[in-house]
């Protein structure tokens, strides 16, 4: 594990993984290294000495510790990425994770906020007009109207908006860029916010769109705080994180008749299979309606 820092630098600067993924992979590799130090000290000085049996012992330990399939899945993904990096850099001759299979994760339907609830929150509830309130509303609107990820929202800069073309440039996973259309109401809100921001903080030394209360670029935890606070007004759902708004965006588009491939492009998914979960979500919601409305349905 001596090349761990080089790998973290690689996924940060070259692969441009999200801060969340980088943090998770860092912790996963540290935990893996601690396991090797405790049980297989002789292999910790040279990555080339690690064999599949060492890794399987670690995974077995994770199962014994009753980690969820999703957590084990991610940890294996971290290891696979790490050893692929070592192989690419010719630091090892064989990849010990080649024969390692990712455990199947039970599919869970995404949590979605009803369209009527989002309309109630954004269009029918009173919002103050001070800078903080306008920022908070913009956070909710950008997540729900564009379906973007938290990392993409945090990275947004004023220069990414082209109001003449009515688009915004989004920098997604792996540094991939996609242009998303801006609805008229969103353009008005963004311009209102920018005017308030410039008046409140006339001497900013950066171009980030969204700011924390101290005028620094906003951070993921603050985004979570905002979505939790405001979604609590209209829903009792357990999950009120920013990703719920991304799920709601995709599901509401699908319910409205949008093409699945179009939703895939809007979300920045590289594979259609990632988008198809929303089809299952819509089918489940239709099933609930059917059960409640049909005379022979189970009430």
Order of alpha helices (4+ residues) and beta strands (2+ residues): alpha-alpha-alpha-alpha-alpha-alpha-alpha-beta-beta-beta-alpha-alpha-alpha-alpha-alpha-alpha
